[in-house]
């Protein structure tokens, strides 16, 4: 199911990125005192009291003609569109400004739940400064300090309260898969080819699909729910770069999917944006199928497919587990193979391996390739077990986790893959001290 989304909105230099980073638990956004540093939306995940949510950090909304002001305003407005709850951040040090009032007007039009956070309230004396922010019309201002982490718990309590109730009717046993990729790689055409009917708009114009569309269907006796990710949205005077916008749509679809169809355009080859979208799916631990669309448009030799596959493997080395299929949504070439392939990688994604069989493989691997010695200390592996699926995750108990170099972890992963079919899914290996 889709995670609720929180957008952090406000004029420049009120501390949005500092708060975003503290909730995300990492320095994801650049934090500087220079207004306008965060020009594009930045995405991450947060969790509060067992409730997980997606987060969007935005550039500050400016009413001046400063560089990038128009683009920053556009980015923020699109983030507002995507958010379920908006955290409107102002600064207790500067008080209410004309730019704060301008942001407030934009938020009034959004008709979204808004939580007003007064940042930079770093000591009890400055709490008196929050009362003037009642004039913005968003109820009780929440005093916080992004630098010191003060008041963030109360803020998140209020944010979580305003999340929409999840629709339990969408919770079914279907295999959920998303079709992701850059605009104009043929995602909508691929949807229609899989369904065998025109369920969504198809156009050669990048960004025709406005919203993600869930479609349920059955193939070979298996029930699927397909999510087609959207391209550009144009609302009022907001014009967004299609490639940047496609990333957020893909992220939201990935979060609620079991399997990802990562679509590329055979005519255009591999672009940098392809790597960003695929990288997010990989980091999310989803099963991934690489689909090269528009294969019918290329002039081919006996080596064209092999050369293209080699190029993909070189550019996406972290996704060596992903099967590659060359299709044409127009001619329906190999389209009929997709449902079975989706089912295969889904089964592998959910697969569990018996501990006895897993440890036989691990011990045989250690016998063939002995564990390394670091500073006179040898790594000892005692036991391994699978702790979860989706993706398959294994814990390896050792004498000292620091002695297990990532190269040896990769070796063990390859041994596991050689003995168990995990085609299409990443696997995770966690090293842990037996103590």
One Martini backbone bead per residue (centre of mass of N, CA, C, O) as a GRO file, in nm:
protein
  435
    1UNK     BB    1   0.100   0.033   0.016
    2UNK     BB    2   0.081   0.354   0.026
    3UNK     BB    3   0.250   0.607   0.146
    4UNK     BB    4   0.247   0.863   0.323
    5UNK     BB    5   0.287   1.223   0.259
    6UNK     BB    6   0.546   1.465   0.333
    7UNK     BB    7   0.571   1.822   0.319
    8UNK     BB    8   0.828   2.072   0.316
    9UNK     BB    9   0.736   2.411   0.372
   10UNK     BB   10   0.894   2.726   0.266
   11UNK     BB   11   1.092   2.954   0.297
   12UNK     BB   12   1.396   3.047   0.292
   13UNK     BB   13   1.591   2.966   0.569
   14UNK     BB   14   1.407   2.787   0.802
   15UNK     BB   15   1.500   2.458   0.815
   16UNK     BB   16   1.401   2.216   0.640
   17UNK     BB   17   1.655   2.032   0.599
   18UNK     BB   18   1.719   1.983   0.896
   19UNK     BB   19   1.453   1.837   0.962
   20UNK     BB   20   1.463   1.623   0.746
   21UNK     BB   21   1.731   1.490   0.840
   22UNK     BB   22   1.645   1.415   1.127
   23UNK     BB   23   1.409   1.225   1.044
   24UNK     BB   24   1.582   1.048   0.839
   25UNK     BB   25   1.887   1.013   0.972
   26UNK     BB   26   2.024   1.212   0.754
   27UNK     BB   27   2.235   1.386   0.512
   28UNK     BB   28   2.057   1.455   0.241
   29UNK     BB   29   2.040   1.747   0.270
   30UNK     BB   30   2.147   2.049   0.214
   31UNK     BB   31   2.317   2.258   0.459
   32UNK     BB   32   2.258   2.609   0.459
   33UNK     BB   33   2.252   2.972   0.487
   34UNK     BB   34   2.174   2.976   0.193
   35UNK     BB   35   1.947   3.073  -0.002
   36UNK     BB   36   1.840   2.817  -0.227
   37UNK     BB   37   1.986   2.536  -0.213
   38UNK     BB   38   1.711   2.389  -0.243
   39UNK     BB   39   1.584   2.331  -0.562
   40UNK     BB   40   1.495   2.043  -0.522
   41UNK     BB   41   1.343   1.768  -0.467
   42UNK     BB   42   1.357   1.557  -0.176
   43UNK     BB   43   1.378   1.208  -0.085
   44UNK     BB   44   1.222   1.006   0.177
   45UNK     BB   45   1.212   0.837   0.492
   46UNK     BB   46   0.991   0.780   0.771
   47UNK     BB   47   0.943   0.729   1.139
   48UNK     BB   48   0.650   0.704   1.372
   49UNK     BB   49   0.524   0.495   1.576
   50UNK     BB   50   0.520   0.270   1.328
   51UNK     BB   51   0.499   0.502   1.112
   52UNK     BB   52   0.522   0.522   0.774
   53UNK     BB   53   0.688   0.765   0.548
   54UNK     BB   54   0.700   1.009   0.315
   55UNK     BB   55   0.943   1.260   0.194
   56UNK     BB   56   0.959   1.622   0.118
   57UNK     BB   57   1.194   1.834   0.001
   58UNK     BB   58   1.225   2.193  -0.050
   59UNK     BB   59   1.230   2.472  -0.192
   60UNK     BB   60   1.200   2.790  -0.143
   61UNK     BB   61   0.953   3.027  -0.144
   62UNK     BB   62   0.958   3.301  -0.373
   63UNK     BB   63   0.879   3.654  -0.463
   64UNK     BB   64   1.121   3.706  -0.599
   65UNK     BB   65   1.388   3.748  -0.861
   66UNK     BB   66   1.558   3.530  -0.792
   67UNK     BB   67   1.741   3.281  -0.849
   68UNK     BB   68   1.518   3.013  -0.909
   69UNK     BB   69   1.236   3.099  -0.800
   70UNK     BB   70   1.040   2.969  -1.003
   71UNK     BB   71   1.139   2.677  -0.975
   72UNK     BB   72   1.097   2.648  -0.672
   73UNK     BB   73   0.793   2.701  -0.675
   74UNK     BB   74   0.722   2.464  -0.857
   75UNK     BB   75   0.830   2.238  -0.682
   76UNK     BB   76   0.652   2.298  -0.434
   77UNK     BB   77   0.372   2.270  -0.569
   78UNK     BB   78   0.407   1.970  -0.643
   79UNK     BB   79   0.452   1.868  -0.358
   80UNK     BB   80   0.175   1.953  -0.257
   81UNK     BB   81   0.012   1.770  -0.445
   82UNK     BB   82   0.148   1.493  -0.321
   83UNK     BB   83   0.052   1.552  -0.046
   84UNK     BB   84  -0.113   1.477   0.264
   85UNK     BB   85   0.096   1.651   0.436
   86UNK     BB   86   0.180   1.977   0.565
   87UNK     BB   87   0.484   2.144   0.655
   88UNK     BB   88   0.492   2.463   0.785
   89UNK     BB   89   0.784   2.662   0.779
   90UNK     BB   90   0.911   2.880   1.024
   91UNK     BB   91   1.064   3.168   1.186
   92UNK     BB   92   1.117   3.284   1.511
   93UNK     BB   93   1.333   3.511   1.453
   94UNK     BB   94   1.168   3.680   1.215
   95UNK     BB   95   0.892   3.611   1.178
   96UNK     BB   96   0.654   3.745   0.998
   97UNK     BB   97   0.643   3.740   0.648
   98UNK     BB   98   0.568   3.800   0.325
   99UNK     BB   99   0.649   3.511   0.237
  100UNK     BB  100   0.474   3.357   0.434
  101UNK     BB  101   0.206   3.470   0.322
  102UNK     BB  102   0.245   3.354   0.038
  103UNK     BB  103   0.254   3.057   0.121
  104UNK     BB  104  -0.023   3.051   0.258
  105UNK     BB  105  -0.187   3.099  -0.002
  106UNK     BB  106  -0.103   2.837  -0.139
  107UNK     BB  107  -0.214   2.648   0.090
  108UNK     BB  108  -0.510   2.724   0.076
  109UNK     BB  109  -0.548   2.605  -0.222
  110UNK     BB  110  -0.479   2.296  -0.158
  111UNK     BB  111  -0.657   2.154   0.069
  112UNK     BB  112  -0.452   2.071   0.295
  113UNK     BB  113  -0.306   1.954   0.554
  114UNK     BB  114  -0.172   2.173   0.817
  115UNK     BB  115   0.146   2.218   0.980
  116UNK     BB  116   0.273   2.451   1.210
  117UNK     BB  117   0.625   2.539   1.217
  118UNK     BB  118   0.844   2.683   1.461
  119UNK     BB  119   1.155   2.759   1.413
  120UNK     BB  120   1.423   2.839   1.625
  121UNK     BB  121   1.328   2.730   1.916
  122UNK     BB  122   1.596   2.704   2.150
  123UNK     BB  123   1.427   2.839   2.392
  124UNK     BB  124   1.199   2.927   2.628
  125UNK     BB  125   1.194   3.239   2.564
  126UNK     BB  126   1.114   3.202   2.245
  127UNK     BB  127   0.812   3.098   2.275
  128UNK     BB  128   0.675   3.386   2.262
  129UNK     BB  129   0.714   3.411   1.933
  130UNK     BB  130   0.461   3.229   1.820
  131UNK     BB  131   0.186   3.402   1.827
  132UNK     BB  132   0.199   3.558   1.549
  133UNK     BB  133   0.133   3.287   1.372
  134UNK     BB  134  -0.179   3.288   1.389
  135UNK     BB  135  -0.219   3.484   1.138
  136UNK     BB  136  -0.198   3.244   0.917
  137UNK     BB  137  -0.437   3.019   0.980
  138UNK     BB  138  -0.314   2.714   1.125
  139UNK     BB  139  -0.327   2.737   1.414
  140UNK     BB  140  -0.121   2.583   1.616
  141UNK     BB  141   0.188   2.645   1.687
  142UNK     BB  142   0.501   2.462   1.657
  143UNK     BB  143   0.764   2.440   1.861
  144UNK     BB  144   1.103   2.425   1.725
  145UNK     BB  145   1.430   2.240   1.679
  146UNK     BB  146   1.633   2.124   1.437
  147UNK     BB  147   1.914   2.127   1.572
  148UNK     BB  148   1.806   1.994   1.867
  149UNK     BB  149   1.512   1.837   1.843
  150UNK     BB  150   1.288   2.013   1.941
  151UNK     BB  151   0.945   1.910   1.913
  152UNK     BB  152   0.929   1.668   1.698
  153UNK     BB  153   0.736   1.474   1.836
  154UNK     BB  154   0.488   1.658   1.839
  155UNK     BB  155   0.483   1.706   1.538
  156UNK     BB  156   0.448   1.403   1.449
  157UNK     BB  157   0.189   1.351   1.594
  158UNK     BB  158   0.024   1.553   1.420
  159UNK     BB  159   0.084   1.436   1.144
  160UNK     BB  160  -0.026   1.145   1.186
  161UNK     BB  161  -0.320   1.232   1.250
  162UNK     BB  162  -0.353   1.349   0.934
  163UNK     BB  163  -0.362   1.095   0.808
  164UNK     BB  164  -0.497   0.897   0.602
  165UNK     BB  165  -0.700   0.646   0.568
  166UNK     BB  166  -0.664   0.332   0.496
  167UNK     BB  167  -0.748   0.123   0.225
  168UNK     BB  168  -0.838  -0.208   0.268
  169UNK     BB  169  -0.945  -0.289  -0.024
  170UNK     BB  170  -0.639  -0.301  -0.149
  171UNK     BB  171  -0.599  -0.563   0.019
  172UNK     BB  172  -0.441  -0.825  -0.154
  173UNK     BB  173  -0.312  -1.125  -0.334
  174UNK     BB  174  -0.184  -0.982  -0.541
  175UNK     BB  175   0.042  -0.909  -0.783
  176UNK     BB  176   0.245  -0.631  -0.755
  177UNK     BB  177   0.314  -0.404  -1.030
  178UNK     BB  178   0.553  -0.187  -1.185
  179UNK     BB  179   0.589   0.076  -1.430
  180UNK     BB  180   0.908   0.201  -1.504
  181UNK     BB  181   1.040   0.521  -1.620
  182UNK     BB  182   1.094   0.719  -1.847
  183UNK     BB  183   0.976   0.925  -2.046
  184UNK     BB  184   0.892   0.771  -2.348
  185UNK     BB  185   0.932   0.433  -2.323
  186UNK     BB  186   0.629   0.289  -2.316
  187UNK     BB  187   0.437   0.229  -2.071
  188UNK     BB  188   0.143   0.252  -2.178
  189UNK     BB  189   0.177   0.053  -2.412
  190UNK     BB  190   0.249  -0.185  -2.228
  191UNK     BB  191  -0.012  -0.201  -2.078
  192UNK     BB  192  -0.192  -0.260  -2.327
  193UNK     BB  193  -0.042  -0.518  -2.415
  194UNK     BB  194  -0.098  -0.682  -2.156
  195UNK     BB  195  -0.419  -0.641  -2.163
  196UNK     BB  196  -0.539  -0.609  -2.469
  197UNK     BB  197  -0.621  -0.303  -2.404
  198UNK     BB  198  -0.747   0.033  -2.382
  199UNK     BB  199  -0.698   0.175  -2.062
  200UNK     BB  200  -0.486   0.389  -2.157
  201UNK     BB  201  -0.320   0.649  -2.255
  202UNK     BB  202  -0.167   0.696  -2.580
  203UNK     BB  203   0.156   0.856  -2.643
  204UNK     BB  204   0.440   1.038  -2.773
  205UNK     BB  205   0.404   1.219  -2.530
  206UNK     BB  206   0.557   1.317  -2.272
  207UNK     BB  207   0.336   1.294  -2.000
  208UNK     BB  208   0.035   1.198  -2.037
  209UNK     BB  209   0.027   1.067  -1.772
  210UNK     BB  210  -0.107   1.188  -1.474
  211UNK     BB  211  -0.178   0.920  -1.317
  212UNK     BB  212  -0.187   0.660  -1.128
  213UNK     BB  213  -0.288   0.326  -1.243
  214UNK     BB  214  -0.495   0.077  -1.132
  215UNK     BB  215  -0.484  -0.273  -1.256
  216UNK     BB  216  -0.681  -0.553  -1.283
  217UNK     BB  217  -0.573  -0.896  -1.356
  218UNK     BB  218  -0.566  -1.204  -1.557
  219UNK     BB  219  -0.301  -1.464  -1.589
  220UNK     BB  220  -0.270  -1.791  -1.589
  221UNK     BB  221  -0.440  -1.779  -1.304
  222UNK     BB  222  -0.321  -1.495  -1.227
  223UNK     BB  223  -0.316  -1.227  -1.004
  224UNK     BB  224  -0.309  -0.874  -1.085
  225UNK     BB  225  -0.148  -0.553  -1.009
  226UNK     BB  226  -0.128  -0.255  -1.201
  227UNK     BB  227   0.116   0.015  -1.219
  228UNK     BB  228   0.107   0.327  -1.371
  229UNK     BB  229   0.323   0.566  -1.426
  230UNK     BB  230   0.369   0.900  -1.432
  231UNK     BB  231   0.420   1.204  -1.556
  232UNK     BB  232   0.336   1.497  -1.629
  233UNK     BB  233   0.223   1.795  -1.462
  234UNK     BB  234  -0.018   2.057  -1.548
  235UNK     BB  235  -0.065   2.343  -1.330
  236UNK     BB  236  -0.117   2.609  -1.453
  237UNK     BB  237   0.218   2.744  -1.411
  238UNK     BB  238   0.317   2.449  -1.378
  239UNK     BB  239   0.643   2.341  -1.492
  240UNK     BB  240   0.790   2.027  -1.527
  241UNK     BB  241   1.038   1.828  -1.527
  242UNK     BB  242   0.991   1.515  -1.642
  243UNK     BB  243   1.224   1.352  -1.514
  244UNK     BB  244   1.190   1.440  -1.219
  245UNK     BB  245   0.889   1.362  -1.186
  246UNK     BB  246   0.912   1.055  -1.247
  247UNK     BB  247   1.055   0.972  -0.986
  248UNK     BB  248   0.822   1.009  -0.782
  249UNK     BB  249   0.622   0.822  -0.916
  250UNK     BB  250   0.802   0.574  -0.893
  251UNK     BB  251   0.837   0.569  -0.585
  252UNK     BB  252   0.538   0.527  -0.511
  253UNK     BB  253   0.505   0.261  -0.670
  254UNK     BB  254   0.732   0.093  -0.543
  255UNK     BB  255   0.628   0.089  -0.243
  256UNK     BB  256   0.352  -0.088  -0.361
  257UNK     BB  257   0.545  -0.322  -0.465
  258UNK     BB  258   0.690  -0.633  -0.571
  259UNK     BB  259   0.727  -0.561  -0.879
  260UNK     BB  260   0.959  -0.444  -1.137
  261UNK     BB  261   0.926  -0.265  -1.444
  262UNK     BB  262   1.210  -0.176  -1.618
  263UNK     BB  263   1.201   0.073  -1.863
  264UNK     BB  264   1.337   0.091  -2.192
  265UNK     BB  265   1.481   0.256  -2.475
  266UNK     BB  266   1.620   0.132  -2.757
  267UNK     BB  267   1.668   0.400  -2.918
  268UNK     BB  268   1.818   0.568  -2.663
  269UNK     BB  269   1.905   0.404  -2.439
  270UNK     BB  270   2.111   0.502  -2.180
  271UNK     BB  271   2.032   0.696  -1.900
  272UNK     BB  272   2.072   0.860  -1.607
  273UNK     BB  273   1.772   0.826  -1.517
  274UNK     BB  274   1.766   0.520  -1.518
  275UNK     BB  275   1.957   0.485  -1.271
  276UNK     BB  276   1.781   0.623  -1.060
  277UNK     BB  277   1.529   0.447  -1.078
  278UNK     BB  278   1.665   0.169  -1.040
  279UNK     BB  279   1.808   0.231  -0.770
  280UNK     BB  280   1.552   0.258  -0.600
  281UNK     BB  281   1.443  -0.029  -0.642
  282UNK     BB  282   1.689  -0.171  -0.522
  283UNK     BB  283   1.689  -0.030  -0.238
  284UNK     BB  284   1.386  -0.140  -0.183
  285UNK     BB  285   1.392  -0.461  -0.251
  286UNK     BB  286   1.296  -0.533  -0.536
  287UNK     BB  287   1.174  -0.688  -0.789
  288UNK     BB  288   1.345  -0.711  -1.120
  289UNK     BB  289   1.264  -0.613  -1.457
  290UNK     BB  290   1.417  -0.578  -1.768
  291UNK     BB  291   1.273  -0.360  -2.019
  292UNK     BB  292   1.307  -0.357  -2.370
  293UNK     BB  293   1.176  -0.130  -2.570
  294UNK     BB  294   1.139  -0.094  -2.910
  295UNK     BB  295   1.284  -0.340  -3.068
  296UNK     BB  296   1.157  -0.305  -3.365
  297UNK     BB  297   1.330  -0.029  -3.447
  298UNK     BB  298   1.580  -0.194  -3.494
  299UNK     BB  299   1.874  -0.261  -3.646
  300UNK     BB  300   1.991  -0.592  -3.692
  301UNK     BB  301   2.207  -0.830  -3.569
  302UNK     BB  302   2.349  -1.108  -3.422
  303UNK     BB  303   2.462  -0.890  -3.176
  304UNK     BB  304   2.260  -0.682  -3.059
  305UNK     BB  305   2.146  -0.816  -2.802
  306UNK     BB  306   2.415  -0.884  -2.664
  307UNK     BB  307   2.526  -0.593  -2.658
  308UNK     BB  308   2.296  -0.469  -2.490
  309UNK     BB  309   2.325  -0.653  -2.245
  310UNK     BB  310   2.616  -0.576  -2.178
  311UNK     BB  311   2.557  -0.278  -2.127
  312UNK     BB  312   2.363  -0.318  -1.893
  313UNK     BB  313   2.556  -0.476  -1.705
  314UNK     BB  314   2.766  -0.244  -1.685
  315UNK     BB  315   2.560  -0.012  -1.580
  316UNK     BB  316   2.405  -0.255  -1.383
  317UNK     BB  317   2.574  -0.426  -1.163
  318UNK     BB  318   2.366  -0.429  -0.912
  319UNK     BB  319   2.155  -0.591  -1.139
  320UNK     BB  320   2.236  -0.896  -1.217
  321UNK     BB  321   1.955  -1.042  -1.131
  322UNK     BB  322   1.815  -0.913  -1.372
  323UNK     BB  323   1.611  -0.976  -1.608
  324UNK     BB  324   1.609  -0.968  -1.971
  325UNK     BB  325   1.369  -0.810  -2.197
  326UNK     BB  326   1.269  -0.802  -2.541
  327UNK     BB  327   1.033  -0.562  -2.666
  328UNK     BB  328   0.696  -0.490  -2.818
  329UNK     BB  329   0.411  -0.305  -2.789
  330UNK     BB  330   0.324  -0.303  -3.092
  331UNK     BB  331   0.390  -0.623  -3.182
  332UNK     BB  332   0.402  -0.813  -2.910
  333UNK     BB  333   0.685  -0.889  -2.845
  334UNK     BB  334   0.703  -1.106  -2.568
  335UNK     BB  335   0.455  -1.030  -2.387
  336UNK     BB  336   0.355  -1.324  -2.300
  337UNK     BB  337   0.610  -1.359  -2.089
  338UNK     BB  338   0.561  -1.169  -1.844
  339UNK     BB  339   0.375  -1.306  -1.632
  340UNK     BB  340   0.569  -1.546  -1.571
  341UNK     BB  341   0.811  -1.368  -1.488
  342UNK     BB  342   0.674  -1.225  -1.255
  343UNK     BB  343   0.614  -1.481  -1.092
  344UNK     BB  344   0.904  -1.579  -1.060
  345UNK     BB  345   1.026  -1.328  -0.908
  346UNK     BB  346   0.822  -1.331  -0.681
  347UNK     BB  347   0.891  -1.609  -0.565
  348UNK     BB  348   1.188  -1.535  -0.508
  349UNK     BB  349   1.126  -1.294  -0.317
  350UNK     BB  350   0.954  -1.510  -0.115
  351UNK     BB  351   1.171  -1.695  -0.049
  352UNK     BB  352   1.266  -1.992   0.141
  353UNK     BB  353   1.539  -2.123   0.334
  354UNK     BB  354   1.679  -2.372   0.475
  355UNK     BB  355   1.916  -2.384   0.714
  356UNK     BB  356   2.060  -2.644   0.634
  357UNK     BB  357   2.107  -2.573   0.335
  358UNK     BB  358   2.252  -2.305   0.380
  359UNK     BB  359   2.494  -2.420   0.556
  360UNK     BB  360   2.607  -2.605   0.345
  361UNK     BB  361   2.686  -2.379   0.148
  362UNK     BB  362   2.866  -2.212   0.337
  363UNK     BB  363   3.071  -2.436   0.415
  364UNK     BB  364   3.160  -2.499   0.126
  365UNK     BB  365   3.263  -2.215   0.065
  366UNK     BB  366   3.481  -2.207   0.290
  367UNK     BB  367   3.642  -2.450   0.184
  368UNK     BB  368   3.713  -2.318  -0.094
  369UNK     BB  369   3.702  -2.015   0.060
  370UNK     BB  370   3.863  -1.894   0.288
  371UNK     BB  371   3.877  -1.702   0.536
  372UNK     BB  372   3.994  -1.413   0.636
  373UNK     BB  373   4.283  -1.220   0.742
  374UNK     BB  374   4.302  -0.966   1.008
  375UNK     BB  375   4.553  -0.884   1.191
  376UNK     BB  376   4.568  -1.208   1.272
  377UNK     BB  377   4.254  -1.240   1.222
  378UNK     BB  378   4.001  -1.477   1.184
  379UNK     BB  379   3.730  -1.553   1.021
  380UNK     BB  380   3.423  -1.679   1.167
  381UNK     BB  381   3.174  -1.913   1.075
  382UNK     BB  382   2.879  -2.052   1.229
  383UNK     BB  383   2.600  -1.921   1.109
  384UNK     BB  384   2.288  -1.941   0.911
  385UNK     BB  385   1.990  -1.733   0.838
  386UNK     BB  386   1.663  -1.674   0.757
  387UNK     BB  387   1.454  -1.378   0.843
  388UNK     BB  388   1.346  -1.298   0.547
  389UNK     BB  389   1.131  -1.169   0.300
  390UNK     BB  390   1.106  -0.921   0.075
  391UNK     BB  391   1.372  -0.968   0.074
  392UNK     BB  392   1.603  -1.188   0.104
  393UNK     BB  393   1.729  -1.246   0.444
  394UNK     BB  394   2.056  -1.279   0.595
  395UNK     BB  395   2.218  -1.424   0.878
  396UNK     BB  396   2.562  -1.398   0.988
  397UNK     BB  397   2.749  -1.569   1.221
  398UNK     BB  398   3.028  -1.426   1.397
  399UNK     BB  399   3.313  -1.323   1.567
  400UNK     BB  400   3.367  -1.061   1.356
  401UNK     BB  401   3.228  -0.831   1.149
  402UNK     BB  402   3.495  -0.666   1.068
  403UNK     BB  403   3.623  -0.925   0.907
  404UNK     BB  404   3.389  -0.882   0.692
  405UNK     BB  405   3.419  -0.821   0.384
  406UNK     BB  406   3.241  -0.727   0.110
  407UNK     BB  407   3.373  -0.944  -0.076
  408UNK     BB  408   3.273  -1.187   0.098
  409UNK     BB  409   2.977  -1.127   0.084
  410UNK     BB  410   2.962  -1.156  -0.224
  411UNK     BB  411   3.054  -1.448  -0.233
  412UNK     BB  412   2.814  -1.562  -0.070
  413UNK     BB  413   2.595  -1.464  -0.259
  414UNK     BB  414   2.688  -1.628  -0.506
  415UNK     BB  415   2.652  -1.904  -0.370
  416UNK     BB  416   2.352  -1.881  -0.319
  417UNK     BB  417   2.270  -1.834  -0.618
  418UNK     BB  418   2.395  -2.108  -0.727
  419UNK     BB  419   2.182  -2.288  -0.531
  420UNK     BB  420   1.957  -2.062  -0.562
  421UNK     BB  421   1.670  -1.918  -0.697
  422UNK     BB  422   1.719  -1.545  -0.739
  423UNK     BB  423   1.580  -1.439  -0.973
  424UNK     BB  424   1.504  -1.081  -0.960
  425UNK     BB  425   1.642  -1.062  -0.665
  426UNK     BB  426   1.745  -0.932  -0.401
  427UNK     BB  427   1.993  -0.976  -0.143
  428UNK     BB  428   2.053  -1.005   0.210
  429UNK     BB  429   2.347  -0.949   0.424
  430UNK     BB  430   2.396  -1.008   0.772
  431UNK     BB  431   2.631  -0.925   1.010
  432UNK     BB  432   2.691  -1.115   1.322
  433UNK     BB  433   2.741  -1.159   1.640
  434UNK     BB  434   2.713  -1.427   1.851
  435UNK     BB  435   2.697  -1.251   2.120
   0.00000   0.00000   0.00000
